[in-house]
Amino acid sequence: MSAHDAIVADHAYEKTLRWWDGFTISLSIPAALFVGMGYAIGYIGAWTALALLGSVAVIACLQNYIYSEMASMFPDKVGGISMYAHQGWRTRSTLVGPLATYGYWFAWSSSLAIYGLQIGRLVQAEWFPHQTWTFSTGLADIGFPHVVALGVLVLGWLLNVLGMRPAMWIMYVTGGLVLVPIVVFALVPLFSGDWSLGNLHWNLAASGFPGWRTAIAWMFVLAWSVYGIEAVASFVPEFRDTVRDSRIALRLAGIFVIAVYLLVPFGVGGMVDQAKVAADPVSFYLGAFQRLFPGGDVIMTICLIAGLMLLMVMTTADGGRVLHGSALEGLTVKQLGELNRFKVPGRAMSLDLVVNVILILFVGEALAVIVAGILGYLLCHVLSLTGFLHLRRDEPDAERPIRLGRPWVYVAALLAAVDTALLVVGALSAKITGYGSTKELIIGLIVLSLSVVLYAYRRIVQDGETFVWRESAATAQQEPAGEPAVESAADRV
């Protein structure tokens, strides 16, 4: 084995996943529905929530079709859609790669603390209602849910750093459990006497703002979870049959999420009173399940915890791969470009753990940073979709094992425009949903700015190269800075 081959092998992911593994990974996104759906129903009514959730799901599905073409163009690129943004923009701006990467990573990473705290609250509500003690870290009050959140954070990190197969087995089990409430709530209108159309309401004007602005503000928040079905793209280099598996997994995830995000809000919304949901948007599901059959509250709690755990395991795996891919491309510090002995990015995933422990101990209510995460996440989607347009124009003859028809170019342009509108209007309307303020927007801008600083440090200090604002077309055709992520060109599928 040559020195080059040894380096490549050291940085290569094992190609062990099939399309059904990718689909299992995407099951974590319907689990996120149970995090945000209660707030939407409580604030704007079930009919409104259903319409907006369905709209966002359709957009997410269409985006996944576009990302399937880009996945086939870059089967060896680690980092999913953030890396596609970099490839499409690198000859126009070298800053897009770092911005897309860190915007994407912070959105996913900061959500770990949110999911962990949701698990803690569910455990407390169902089994430990009297554990109401708290202590202060000086910046935040910490209670029983925070301690549980720290425990599941460490558990999710441990499952990931031991390799992809242990993580996948946990995803199979938790994915199966999260399907239980999805199926039950989707079928509720068919067999529950408690379900009524009278419980579904339109309350788009309840905020006091124009209806169109309220709709965009809520779509901005909901996109944070629904768009997440693109996470399958971060695992493309690990698919055995790269093109076939990535095509099926990405597109099936998109179709599935449309069905779930239409049927489940319809079923849940017809069972519950809007005012009661507004008062208890997180655990009202437990009472709804209890009404369907005895012991349903316990079953629902277990299924919700399983779904949130699935989200945490997948999020850690996804975020770690994005940072690792960014380091391999020379977009951030070298230290994150290493795989551990189990062939997973242990250092990058450990950074996720540290960030979220800090959020739990010193921010307390991690939901406060959600707007900061959504800001960078939607920016990443805009840059990825416009990157698709650039690649179609700049490299029309490039190899595309999955090639969409020409109408998809116009679809991509429309989606980029829609996401831009969600980004701008939604970020400036966070007070409508109660999910954030100007402070959180500033946090998001700081994170994005930090990505540029780290990129400059990597290029100038660590690589000893001059800073360039854009790469030449000739340079873009060469192997990028950093080390390869897969075996070799001859081994690519």
Solvent accessible surface area in square Angstrom, and as a share of the most:
residue,aa,sasa,rsa
1,M,185,0.83
2,S,61,0.40
3,A,82,0.63
4,H,105,0.47
5,D,63,0.33
6,A,47,0.37
7,I,76,0.39
8,V,4,0.02
9,A,44,0.34
10,D,69,0.36
11,H,10,0.04
12,A,9,0.07
13,Y,5,0.02
14,E,102,0.46
15,K,53,0.22
16,T,37,0.21
17,L,0,0.00
18,R,56,0.20
19,W,67,0.24
20,W,123,0.43
21,D,3,0.01
22,G,0,0.00
23,F,41,0.17
24,T,14,0.08
25,I,0,0.00
26,S,4,0.02
27,L,10,0.05
28,S,0,0.00
29,I,2,0.01
30,P,1,0.00
31,A,2,0.02
32,A,3,0.02
33,L,3,0.02
34,F,10,0.04
35,V,9,0.05
36,G,18,0.17
37,M,1,0.00
38,G,0,0.00
39,Y,44,0.17
40,A,0,0.00
41,I,3,0.01
42,G,8,0.08
43,Y,114,0.43
44,I,4,0.02
45,G,0,0.00
46,A,1,0.01
47,W,73,0.26
48,T,1,0.01
49,A,0,0.00
50,L,25,0.12
51,A,38,0.30
52,L,17,0.08
53,L,2,0.01
54,G,6,0.05
55,S,48,0.31
56,V,0,0.00
57,A,0,0.00
58,V,67,0.38
59,I,20,0.10
60,A,1,0.01
61,C,10,0.06
62,L,56,0.28
63,Q,1,0.01
64,N,1,0.00
65,Y,49,0.19
66,I,0,0.00
67,Y,0,0.00
68,S,0,0.00
69,E,0,0.00
70,M,0,0.00
71,A,0,0.00
72,S,3,0.02
73,M,26,0.12
74,F,28,0.12
75,P,22,0.14
76,D,17,0.09
77,K,24,0.10
78,V,5,0.03
79,G,0,0.00
80,G,0,0.00
81,I,0,0.00
82,S,0,0.00
83,M,0,0.00
84,Y,1,0.01
85,A,0,0.00
86,H,3,0.01
87,Q,17,0.07
88,G,3,0.03
89,W,55,0.19
90,R,10,0.04
91,T,39,0.23
92,R,75,0.27
93,S,28,0.18
94,T,2,0.01
95,L,32,0.16
96,V,11,0.06
97,G,0,0.00
98,P,0,0.00
99,L,43,0.22
100,A,0,0.00
101,T,0,0.00
102,Y,7,0.03
103,G,2,0.02
104,Y,0,0.00
105,W,16,0.06
106,F,19,0.08
107,A,3,0.02
108,W,17,0.06
109,S,0,0.00
110,S,3,0.02
111,S,2,0.01
112,L,4,0.02
113,A,0,0.00
114,I,7,0.04
115,Y,6,0.02
116,G,0,0.00
117,L,1,0.01
118,Q,11,0.05
119,I,3,0.01
120,G,0,0.00
121,R,78,0.29
122,L,4,0.02
123,V,22,0.13
124,Q,36,0.16
125,A,57,0.44
126,E,38,0.17
127,W,109,0.38
128,F,94,0.39
129,P,72,0.45
130,H,163,0.73
131,Q,66,0.30
132,T,100,0.58
133,W,113,0.40
134,T,93,0.54
135,F,102,0.42
136,S,73,0.47
137,T,44,0.25
138,G,66,0.63
139,L,139,0.69
140,A,12,0.09
141,D,99,0.51
142,I,1,0.00
143,G,4,0.04
144,F,30,0.12
145,P,17,0.11
146,H,23,0.10
147,V,69,0.40
148,V,29,0.17
149,A,0,0.00
150,L,41,0.21
151,G,43,0.41
152,V,22,0.12
153,L,6,0.03
154,V,72,0.41
155,L,84,0.42
156,G,2,0.02
157,W,62,0.22
158,L,78,0.39
159,L,30,0.15
160,N,3,0.02
161,V,16,0.09
162,L,78,0.39
163,G,6,0.05
164,M,18,0.08
165,R,79,0.29
166,P,54,0.34
167,A,0,0.00
168,M,0,0.00
169,W,157,0.55
170,I,51,0.26
171,M,0,0.00
172,Y,61,0.23
173,V,92,0.53
174,T,12,0.07
175,G,1,0.01
176,G,39,0.37
177,L,62,0.31
178,V,1,0.01
179,L,60,0.30
180,V,57,0.33
181,P,0,0.00
182,I,8,0.04
183,V,76,0.43
184,V,27,0.15
185,F,0,0.00
186,A,21,0.16
187,L,80,0.40
188,V,0,0.00
189,P,39,0.24
190,L,147,0.73
191,F,118,0.49
192,S,19,0.12
193,G,84,0.81
194,D,69,0.36
195,W,45,0.16
196,S,51,0.33
197,L,103,0.51
198,G,53,0.51
199,N,41,0.21
200,L,9,0.05
201,H,78,0.35
202,W,156,0.55
203,N,50,0.26
204,L,51,0.26
205,A,78,0.60
206,A,71,0.55
207,S,45,0.29
208,G,70,0.67
209,F,60,0.25
210,P,71,0.44
211,G,27,0.26
212,W,158,0.55
213,R,61,0.22
214,T,0,0.00
215,A,16,0.12
216,I,34,0.17
217,A,1,0.01
218,W,3,0.01
219,M,25,0.11
220,F,1,0.00
221,V,7,0.04
222,L,7,0.03
223,A,0,0.00
224,W,28,0.10
225,S,14,0.09
226,V,0,0.00
227,Y,1,0.00
228,G,0,0.00
229,I,2,0.01
230,E,1,0.01
231,A,2,0.02
232,V,0,0.00
233,A,0,0.00
234,S,1,0.00
235,F,0,0.00
236,V,1,0.01
237,P,2,0.01
238,E,5,0.02
239,F,0,0.00
240,R,133,0.49
241,D,48,0.25
242,T,2,0.01
243,V,23,0.13
244,R,109,0.40
245,D,0,0.00
246,S,0,0.00
247,R,78,0.28
248,I,49,0.25
249,A,0,0.00
250,L,0,0.00
251,R,50,0.18
252,L,62,0.31
253,A,1,0.01
254,G,0,0.00
255,I,97,0.49
256,F,45,0.19
257,V,1,0.00
258,I,41,0.21
259,A,44,0.34
260,V,5,0.03
261,Y,1,0.00
262,L,70,0.35
263,L,92,0.46
264,V,0,0.00
265,P,0,0.00
266,F,55,0.23
267,G,0,0.00
268,V,0,0.00
269,G,0,0.00
270,G,0,0.00
271,M,2,0.01
272,V,11,0.07
273,D,68,0.35
274,Q,34,0.15
275,A,72,0.56
276,K,147,0.62
277,V,1,0.00
278,A,49,0.38
279,A,88,0.69
280,D,59,0.31
281,P,21,0.13
282,V,26,0.15
283,S,24,0.16
284,F,21,0.09
285,Y,0,0.00
286,L,17,0.08
287,G,39,0.37
288,A,3,0.02
289,F,0,0.00
290,Q,79,0.35
291,R,120,0.44
292,L,33,0.17
293,F,70,0.29
294,P,125,0.78
295,G,33,0.32
296,G,0,0.00
297,D,37,0.19
298,V,56,0.32
299,I,73,0.37
300,M,0,0.00
301,T,0,0.00
302,I,79,0.40
303,C,2,0.01
304,L,10,0.05
305,I,36,0.18
306,A,7,0.06
307,G,1,0.01
308,L,8,0.04
309,M,18,0.08
310,L,0,0.00
311,L,1,0.00
312,M,1,0.00
313,V,0,0.00
314,M,0,0.00
315,T,0,0.00
316,T,6,0.03
317,A,0,0.00
318,D,0,0.00
319,G,0,0.00
320,G,0,0.00
321,R,1,0.00
322,V,0,0.00
323,L,0,0.00
324,H,0,0.00
325,G,1,0.01
326,S,0,0.00
327,A,2,0.02
328,L,11,0.06
329,E,17,0.07
330,G,5,0.05
331,L,5,0.02
332,T,0,0.00
333,V,27,0.16
334,K,95,0.40
335,Q,99,0.44
336,L,19,0.09
337,G,6,0.05
338,E,62,0.28
339,L,18,0.09
340,N,47,0.24
341,R,207,0.76
342,F,72,0.30
343,K,57,0.24
344,V,2,0.01
345,P,0,0.00
346,G,10,0.09
347,R,131,0.48
348,A,0,0.00
349,M,1,0.00
350,S,37,0.24
351,L,61,0.30
352,D,1,0.00
353,L,31,0.15
354,V,79,0.46
355,V,30,0.17
356,N,0,0.00
357,V,41,0.23
358,I,88,0.44
359,L,17,0.08
360,I,0,0.00
361,L,43,0.21
362,F,85,0.35
363,V,61,0.35
364,G,6,0.05
365,E,80,0.36
366,A,0,0.00
367,L,42,0.21
368,A,37,0.29
369,V,6,0.04
370,I,3,0.01
371,V,0,0.00
372,A,2,0.02
373,G,1,0.01
374,I,0,0.00
375,L,22,0.11
376,G,2,0.02
377,Y,3,0.01
378,L,0,0.00
379,L,39,0.20
380,C,0,0.00
381,H,0,0.00
382,V,19,0.11
383,L,19,0.09
384,S,0,0.00
385,L,0,0.00
386,T,28,0.16
387,G,0,0.00
388,F,2,0.01
389,L,40,0.20
390,H,20,0.09
391,L,5,0.03
392,R,28,0.10
393,R,161,0.59
394,D,67,0.35
395,E,53,0.24
396,P,68,0.43
397,D,138,0.71
398,A,30,0.24
399,E,143,0.64
400,R,19,0.07
401,P,58,0.37
402,I,6,0.03
403,R,132,0.48
404,L,15,0.08
405,G,41,0.40
406,R,160,0.59
407,P,92,0.58
408,W,55,0.19
409,V,26,0.15
410,Y,136,0.52
411,V,41,0.24
412,A,0,0.00
413,A,45,0.35
414,L,115,0.57
415,L,6,0.03
416,A,7,0.06
417,A,58,0.45
418,V,44,0.25
419,D,0,0.00
420,T,56,0.33
421,A,44,0.34
422,L,4,0.02
423,L,23,0.11
424,V,79,0.46
425,V,35,0.20
426,G,0,0.00
427,A,9,0.07
428,L,121,0.60
429,S,0,0.00
430,A,8,0.06
431,K,137,0.58
432,I,13,0.07
433,T,3,0.02
434,G,62,0.60
435,Y,16,0.06
436,G,18,0.17
437,S,58,0.38
438,T,93,0.54
439,K,131,0.56
440,E,8,0.04
441,L,28,0.14
442,I,88,0.45
443,I,53,0.27
444,G,2,0.02
445,L,101,0.50
446,I,107,0.54
447,V,20,0.12
448,L,17,0.08
449,S,64,0.41
450,L,87,0.43
451,S,0,0.00
452,V,41,0.24
453,V,92,0.53
454,L,41,0.20
455,Y,6,0.02
456,A,27,0.21
457,Y,97,0.37
458,R,7,0.03
459,R,44,0.16
460,I,87,0.44
461,V,92,0.53
462,Q,41,0.18
463,D,42,0.22
464,G,63,0.60
465,E,74,0.33
466,T,107,0.62
467,F,55,0.23
468,V,45,0.26
469,W,173,0.61
470,R,158,0.58
471,E,29,0.13
472,S,64,0.41
473,A,72,0.56
474,A,71,0.55
475,T,61,0.36
476,A,19,0.14
477,Q,129,0.57
478,Q,114,0.51
479,E,103,0.46
480,P,18,0.11
481,A,41,0.32
482,G,35,0.33
483,E,70,0.31
484,P,31,0.19
485,A,11,0.09
486,V,12,0.07
487,E,60,0.27
488,S,43,0.28
489,A,72,0.56
490,A,98,0.76
491,D,80,0.42
492,R,109,0.40
493,V,83,0.48
